[in-house]
Amino acid sequence: MIKFAMVLLPFLLSSAGVLAQHRKLTLEVNPGCGDKCKDRSGALIHVAAIGPNDTLHHVWDFFGKPTVFLALTPPNTNLTIDWDAYLSHQGKSWDFTNSTDYVFALVINKIIEFEDLNGTAVYDPTAHINKTVIPTDSCEWSLVDESRESDEHTASLKGTFPKDTNNTGNILIKLSAFADAQHSNVTPHLFHTMNSTQVDFVFNNLTSYFNTSHSRYALDLAVFHTNSNHSILPVNKKKLDDEHSPGVFTITDLVTADKDGRNGYLQWKDVAYWSPARIMTNSTIVHLPPANPPILNASESFVKSGVFAYFGEALDDVPANSVIVSFGTEDDGYYGGTNYITWTFLAGIGVPGDDSFSLMVLLILGLGLGIPSVLVVITTGCIISRRINRTRDQLLAGH
């Protein structure tokens, strides 16, 4: 029992340290745009997460390719936007009033429908298969909801397809910024830090672009960061089957190379769901290719994105990698089985959150393991004591 208390004490101290950290959140939609943004599809949401020593800016840009842009700056730093230049997709139309310490950005670049005849659900961009690639800037994006709670600010957006595609489905994206570190209330309950954006992605009732019962979807993501090289290190960490997402045993971290103690990351549990009811019977697997190749000449491909709005032509010199994830597993009915799939992940700066047992579970484990251990020690002591006494009595009787 004493040993368990010694193990538990550091956990309690570290938990208290995490809980003590806090950011104050403010959320603005199209800040400073005014009439320029009226009757125009798209939205830009800026969440300033103000800490005691710095400010983390979450900029969620949906006027082109959806961009999750995270910038760590000194305190009292503001985002400035030249709206005329920005809406005409000119570079360097975003800026900050102080220099940024670190930038990590994610662009949702393409949606890919592919025919999975071999049933692996793994998308290979070099394979000769039926596929349709949909650039996300061809979608019309609209803000459908926003919320401002003290510990979490969110925005929900919907993307619809051009009429000439005859695709009547939609894409739903909910983004969340957090004041502190804790588990999300959205299944699979990722453990987020106060330096991360959570992205909840839904493919809802999408229409297949070709006549097949073997249709699956993949997401082509582009990751940009102000590190000195292009390296992204994929790490699959075995995790415990905890109370937050029973049956999910692995979590994936994609982490950029360290720069002066700073890095960016993507993180997700290796599970997606075929239904709004996010339970294990409706779950499937998230696949990630072994390589995340660098992106070259990004300023040409990402003109309609938040990263070009900030970096401009210098985007070609910013380290960038392509990350393609696909969803499914053998004999799961493919996308057409439910016409729905949802996946949740985190984009953040710093060290990814470490998923672990909650304090309540640790206490229960402590009681469950500690009490029997004490009983075993007491019982063993009694047996040894009786044997010693019996041996002593025999020796005395022999005399």
N, C-alpha and C positions, 0 to 999 in steps of 0.2 A: 504493500500500500504506500509505503514511504517512497519507493522507487517511482510509482505512478505519479505521486504528487510532484516529484522532482521533474518528471517529464512534462506534466501539465503546466507547471509554473511558467516556463518560458513561453508556452503558447498563450497563456493569459496575458503576459506582459506584452507580447508582440501584437495581440489582438487589441489591447488597449491603445498601443501606439498607432495602429491603423485607424481606429475609430476616432482618435484625437485629431487626425488630419481632416481638413474640411475646406471646401471652396464655396464662395457665394456666387450664385448663378443669375445671369440676366439674359433674356432672349428678345431679339428684335427680328422682325420680318421685313426684308427689303429696306434696310436702314438708309434713310436719306433719299430714297428713289422718288417718292411722291407720285405725281401723275404719270411719270414715265413708265411705271410698272402696271398701270391700270389697263385692263382688257388685254393683257399679255400673258401667254402661258409661261409657266415657270415660277420659281421663287428662290430667294436666297435667305437663309436663316443664319443669324449670327448669335451664338451663345458665348458670352464672356464668362469664364470660370475663374473667379478672382481668389487667389490664395494669399497668404501672408508675405510671400517672397517673390511671386511671379503671377502672371495671368496666362491661362490657357485659352486660346481662341478656337472655338469650333465653328467653322464656316461650312454650311451645307448648301451647295450650289446646285440648283436644278434648272438653270437657264440654258443648259446644253447637256453634255454628258454628266450625269450625277457625280458630284465630287464631295468627298468627305475630307476636309482640309483642317489639319491641326497645326497650330503655331504656338510655340511657347515663347513668351516675351517677358521683359521686365514689367514690374507693376506700373499702373497708370499709362498703359499703352492702348491706343485705340485703333480700330480698323477704319481705313478710309477707302472709299470707292468712287471712282470717276464713272458715273452711271452711263453717260453718253458713250464713252469709250468701251466700257464693259459690255453693254448691250449690243454693240457692233463688233464684239469679239476681238478687241484690241488687247495686245499684251501690256503687262504692267499697269493695268487699270485698277488693281487692288494694291494696297500698301498698308503699312503700319507706322504709327508715329514714332516708334523706336525700332531698333534693329531686332530681328528675331534671333532667339537662341537656338531654336531647332524647329524644323518643319517636317511633318510626315503627312502624306496625302494619299488617298485612295480614289481612283476613278473607276466607276462601273462602266466599262468600255463597250462591251458587246454582250448580247444574249444569243446563245447558240442553240438551235434545235438540231439534233442529229439522230440518225437511224442506228439503233444499237442492235444489230442482227445477232451478234455473238453473246449478248446478255451480260456483258461485264460492267456496263454503266460507266466505263472509263473513256473519256473523250481524248482522242489522239488527233491533234491538229494536222498531222502529216498523213493521216490515213485517207484513202480514197473511199469515202462514204457519202451517202446523201446527207447534206446539212444545209441549214439556212442561217446566215449570220445577220443579226439585226443590230445595227449601231444604236446605242441608247439615245443619241441626240436626234434620232428620227421620231422618238416618242414625244407626246405632249404631256408635260408634267404640271400637276396642280396641287396646291396645298389644301388638304382636306381636314386637318385638325392640328391643334397645337395645345400644349398644356405647360403650366408653370407651377410645379410643386417645389417646396423648399429644398428637397433633396434630389429632384430630377426634373429636367426640362426636356420636352419631347416635341417632335414635329412629325406628322404623317403626310406622305405624298402619294399620289396615284399617277401612274403613267399609262396612257392609252396609245394605241397604234394608229398610224395614218389610215384613212378610210380606204385607200386603194389597196391595202393589204388584206382587207376582209377579216382581219383578226379582231374579234369583239371582246377578247379577254383584256386583262389589265395586270399591271405590276404594282404592288403595294410596298412601300418602304417606310418603316418607322425608325426614326433616329432618336437616340436618347443621350443626353449629357448628364453627368452625375456630380453631386457635391462631395461624395465620400465613397469609400470602398465597401461594397457588400454584394450579396448575391442578387441578381435581377429577379423580379417577380414574373418574368416571361420565361416559360420553359424553352430550353433546358437549364435555365437558372445559372447563366455564366457569372463568374465572380469578376466584377469590374472594379477597376481602380478609379480614382477621381481624375485621372488623366486619360480617359478613354471615351470614345463614342461607341454606343451599341447600335448595330444595324440589323433590323429585322426585315427579312426579304420574303415576299410572297409572289409566286407565279400563280395567278388566279384565272382559271378557265381559258387558257390560251388555245388558240386555234392552230392546228398543225398545218404547216406549209406544204406538206406532201402526204400522200395517202399511205399511211403505214400504221400498224398497231405497235410498232417498236420505237416510238418516239421518246426521246429523253431531252433534258435541257442541261446546259452548262453556262457558267458565268465567266466571262473574260474580264479580269480585274487588272488594273495597272497601278502599281505602287511606286510612289515618288518620295524621296527623302534627301535631306541635306547631309548625308554621310559622304565620306571621301571615296567610297567604291560602291560597286553595284551588288555586292554580295548580300543575299538573303539566306538565312540558315533555317531550313525546315527542321523542326524538332517534334517528334511524336513522343509524348510523355504518357507512360502508363499511369493511370489514376485509380483511386479507390472507387468502388461502386457505392457512392454516397447517397444520402437521403434526398439530395437536390435533383438528381437525374438518375434514378435506379436503372441499371442495365447498360449504362454508357461507360465504357472502360478506358477510352483514350481521349486525349485533348491535344490539339495541334497548335503549335506556336510557329509563326513565321517571323523571325526577328532580323532586323537590319544589323549590319556590323556596327560596333560601338564607336561613337565619336565623342571624345571628352566626357565620357560617362553618360552619354545620351544615345538612345536608339528608339526606333519605332517598331511596332509589331502588329500583326493580325493574330487573332486567337479564336478558336471555336472548338466545341465538342463535336466529335465526328458523327453527328446525327442530324438528319432533317426529317420532316414529317409530311405525310401525304394528306393530312387533314387538319382543320383548325383544332380538333381535339388532339393535343400533342401528348399522346401516350405511346408506350412502347410498341403496342400492336399496330400503330400507324407510322412507325419509324422506318427510316432507311439510312443508307450510308452516304457520307460525303467523301468524294475521292479527290486526291491532289496528285498531279503528275510529279515524278521525281525531280524534274528540272523546272526552274523559274527563270527563263531566259531574259537577258537585258533587252530593253526597248531602245531602239536607235531612232534618231530624227523625230523625236516626240513632238516637236513644235508643229510639224505638219499634220500629225494625226490627232492632236489634242487641242486644236485651236478653240473649239467650243467646249471649254472645260475651265474649272477653277484654277488648275495648275498653270495653264497658259495665261489666265488673267493676272496671276501673281508673278510668275517668272518671265513671261514674254518669250522672246527668241532664245534667251538663256536656258530655256527648258531643255534644249539639246544637251546641255552640259550637266544636267541634274541626274544623278543615278536613278534608274527606273527599271522595274522588272515586271514581266507579265506573269500573272497567277491565274490559272484556269481551274475551276472546281466544277465537278459534275456530281449528279445525285442519282442514287438507285442501287439496287442489288438484284441478283438473279431471282427470277420468278416473283417479282414484286408487283407485276401488273403494268409496269411502265407508267409514264405520265398520264396516259389516257384512262388509266384505271380510276382515277379520282379527279383529273384535271385540276390538280392543286398540289403545290409543294411549298414548304416554308423552311427557311434556314436563318439562323441567327449567328452573328459573329461580332467581334470587337476589333476596333482599330484604335491604337493608343500609343502614347509616348512613355518611355521608361521600361520598367520591368513588368512583364505580364503578371496578372493576378494569379496566385497559386491556390487552386481549388483544393479544399481539404474538408475534413469532418468539422461539423459545427461544434460549438462548446457544449451544447446539450447532449449530442451524441457522445462526445468524449467523457462527459460526466457519467452517462449511462454505462459506457464501456468500463469506466473506472470502478463503478459500483459492481458491475457484473464480473469483472476480473479481480478486483481488489479484495472483495469480501471472501470469495472462495480461497484466494491465496492466503489470507489471514487464517481461515479455518484449517487449511492444510498445514500451515506452520504450527498452529496450536496443537493439532492432532499429532503431528510428528514429534513435537516436544513432549507431549504426554506419553507417547509410546516409548521414546528414548528414556524418559524419566522412570517409567515403570520397569524397563529392562535393567537400568542401573540399580534401582532399589532391589530388584529380584536377585541380581548378581551379588549385591552386597549382603543380602540376607543369607544366600547360599554359602558365602564365604564365612560369615559369622557362625552359621550352623556347623560348618566343618571343623571349627575350632572347639 
